[in-house]
Amino acid sequence: MSGHSKWANIKRKKEANDKVKGNVFAKLSRVITLAVIEGGGIGDPQLNSKLRLAIEKAQASNMPKENIKRAIERGLGPQKDQFKRSDL
């Protein structure tokens, strides 16, 4: 009986969950990057309230710290002009 193994079912469920989680992380990453840009290029959550709220939202969704740091660096980097509010 092909396609009826327990591993195949687990794999399909994991793929679906990972796809949803990846989409959520991508949206949160854009929100964090935009918060840095709109906050005047301030990457410190203590000084940038939009960034602090975006990070709290990301942490509530179990987004890894490394992804949050990368999103902040993207907002501080030279390619920050590529991001627009319409990306959300």
Backbone torsions as a table, in degrees:
resi	resn	phi	psi	omega
1	MET	NA	95.5	-178.3
2	SER	-75.8	144.6	178.0
3	GLY	83.3	7.0	-177.8
4	HIS	-115.9	16.8	-179.2
5	SER	-80.2	154.3	-179.9
6	LYS	-63.8	-39.9	-179.3
7	TRP	-63.5	-38.8	179.7
8	ALA	-63.4	-39.8	178.6
9	ASN	-67.4	-42.5	178.8
10	ILE	-62.8	-43.2	-178.9
11	LYS	-61.4	-44.1	-179.9
12	ARG	-64.4	-42.2	179.1
13	LYS	-65.4	-41.6	179.7
14	LYS	-65.2	-41.7	178.1
15	GLU	-60.2	-42.6	-179.9
16	ALA	-65.6	-44.0	179.2
17	ASN	-64.9	-40.7	179.6
18	ASP	-65.2	-35.9	178.8
19	LYS	-65.5	-44.0	178.8
20	VAL	-65.1	-45.2	-180.0
21	LYS	-62.5	-40.3	177.8
22	GLY	-62.4	-40.0	177.5
23	ASN	-65.2	-41.0	178.6
24	VAL	-64.6	-44.7	179.7
25	PHE	-63.4	-37.4	179.3
26	ALA	-64.8	-42.6	179.0
27	LYS	-66.1	-42.5	179.4
28	LEU	-65.9	-36.5	177.8
29	SER	-62.5	-43.0	177.4
30	ARG	-63.9	-39.2	179.1
31	VAL	-63.3	-42.4	179.3
32	ILE	-64.4	-45.8	179.5
33	THR	-60.1	-44.4	179.7
34	LEU	-67.4	-33.2	177.5
35	ALA	-64.3	-37.7	177.7
36	VAL	-67.0	-45.9	-177.9
37	ILE	-65.0	-46.4	-178.6
38	GLU	-71.1	-22.1	178.6
39	GLY	-84.3	14.6	177.7
40	GLY	81.6	21.7	179.1
41	GLY	80.0	19.1	179.4
42	ILE	-91.1	116.6	-178.0
43	GLY	-95.4	6.9	-179.6
44	ASP	-97.2	118.8	-179.1
45	PRO	-63.3	-22.0	178.3
46	GLN	-69.1	-29.3	-177.1
47	LEU	-101.5	-15.9	-175.7
48	ASN	-119.8	103.6	-175.0
49	SER	-68.9	-34.8	177.3
50	LYS	-62.5	-41.5	179.6
51	LEU	-65.8	-42.4	179.9
52	ARG	-59.8	-44.0	179.8
53	LEU	-66.7	-39.3	178.9
54	ALA	-65.1	-39.6	178.9
55	ILE	-67.3	-40.7	177.8
56	GLU	-61.5	-40.5	177.9
57	LYS	-64.0	-41.7	179.3
58	ALA	-66.0	-41.4	179.4
59	GLN	-66.8	-32.6	177.0
60	ALA	-66.3	-26.5	178.2
61	SER	-93.9	11.9	178.7
62	ASN	61.6	36.9	176.5
63	MET	-75.8	133.4	-178.7
64	PRO	-62.9	148.0	-179.5
65	LYS	-60.2	-35.5	-179.8
66	GLU	-62.8	-39.5	177.9
67	ASN	-66.3	-37.8	178.6
68	ILE	-65.3	-44.4	178.9
69	LYS	-61.5	-41.4	179.3
70	ARG	-63.3	-39.1	179.7
71	ALA	-66.9	-38.3	177.9
72	ILE	-66.0	-44.5	179.4
73	GLU	-63.2	-33.8	178.1
74	ARG	-65.4	-35.0	177.8
75	GLY	-74.0	-23.0	179.1
76	LEU	-92.9	-18.1	-173.4
77	GLY	-75.6	178.5	-176.6
78	PRO	-71.7	-16.3	-178.2
79	GLN	-94.7	18.7	-176.1
80	LYS	-68.6	-17.6	179.7
81	ASP	-71.3	-15.5	179.6
82	GLN	-73.4	-20.6	-177.0
83	PHE	-90.7	135.7	178.8
84	LYS	-131.5	161.7	178.5
85	ARG	-63.3	-26.8	-177.9
86	SER	-73.3	-9.4	178.5
87	ASP	-67.7	-21.1	-179.9
88	LEU	-78.6	NA	NA
